[in-house]
Amino acid sequence: MIDYSRLPSAAEKNISVRVKGAAERAIQQGHPWVFEDAILRQSHLGNAGDLAVIYDRDKNNFLAVGLYDPLSPIRIKVLQALQPMRIDRAFFAEKLKAAQAKRQPLINDGTTGYRLVHGESDGFPALVIDRYGDMLALKLYTTAWLPHLEALIGALEDSIVFDGLVLRLSRALQSDRLNVAKLYGLADGQQLIGTGADEPVAFVENGLLFQADLRRGHKTGFFFDQRENRQQARELAQGRRVLDVFSYTGAFSVYALAGGARSVTALDISEPALDALKVNVERNGFDAEQVDALAVDAFAGMMELIEARRKFSLAVVDPPAFANSRASMRKAVLAYRRLVEMALRLLANDGLLVMASCSSRIKAEMFFQLVERSAEVSGYQLEDVLKTGHGLDHPVGFPEAAYLKALFARVRRS
């Protein structure tokens, strides 16, 4: 439960802001970020969550209103642009209804696990909401949402049918520097509404059954963004020996078995994740013994398989985001190259490689070229089967929102 009286309040007086011409044009084109160095002047200093209203420089017309975030280089996170609107519970409720409407094809198909709100692309900057059956997981990435949390949760209750709500906090919000738990009584994994999050929560995806730990799992407990890629892998898995690298709780493994895979070998460094993998396998009527789950660092595990001269006919490599900053780009590129090279050595001739990236700083074309060049240098040819991006519950509303890409390719020795 949540004690709203402990949360900060937004100032009654909005911050009036003027920005540079490039920032004005970006706002007019729908970009949701205003950086600190784009601000020419503002009426007064503000606290996290105060509303900042941006006016154009020529005619003093309304451009946008957003959350002021003094701790972030993205100083204003835009909520509403071009047409002024009151930012309140009703405003958030309408945005939530619109977000759910976008997901209706998934809902109609019987899928009960999906991303309900994908941050800026759904009008909720630095915030995501994932749905797991009758439970919601709300993840915050900035303290600027705290003054609006009561209105947001009220809007959820007004517009979305659900039984329980779990709060997840980004690493920054969990840090001692921000001290969110002590100041406001908020904790990562806290159940704000209802009960039931102490146990794994069940949901359906493309007719398959999964469960996720909403309180302690990575992100909010599951990676919904790979749904379409999992389905593609399922359709290619018939009769194949499958390698699932960075398997986490085994979604790709389950899909491979559902597609008729002969066997699955899953690598993940987390033993609890592999325990959950076995549960997910059994929930779908398969024998957990059909999956050889190895608790090992992915790089070390792949090398052990190479040394053991193991061969697979479908390899899925879905690593975490290696490039979280500009400084980490070089190491990320080297990591992707190494993964591609090892995966190719583990694939039989005419095998299939599924190579994915969720690093937003590695753009799609760069990533595809990186994979293809790494294969060429290693003495392999890749025949593209499919290149994919975002699913409908992870819309791309502005360029920086595009992060996911995957290459499906047939592998042959040069």
Secondary structure, DSSP 4 states (H G I P E B T S, - for coil): ---GGGS----SSPEEEEE-HHHHHHHHTT--EEEGGGEEEESS---TT-EEEEE-TTT--EEEEEEE-TTSSEEEEEEEESS----SHHHHHHHHHHHHHHTHHHHHTT--EEEEEEGGGGT-TTEEEEEETTEEEEEES-GGGGGGHHHHHHHHHHH---SEEEEEE-HHHHSTTT-HHHHH---TTEEEESS-TTSPEEEEETTEEEEE-TTTSSTTSS-GGGHHHHHHHHHH-TT-EEEEET-TTTHHHHHHHHTT-SEEEEEES-HHHHHHHHHHHHHTT--GGGEEEEES-HHHHHHHHHHTT--EEEEEE------SSGGGHHHHHHHHHHHHHHHHHHEEEEEEEEEEE--TTS-HHHHHHHHHHHHHHTTEEEEEEEEE---TTS---SGGG---EEEEEEEEE-
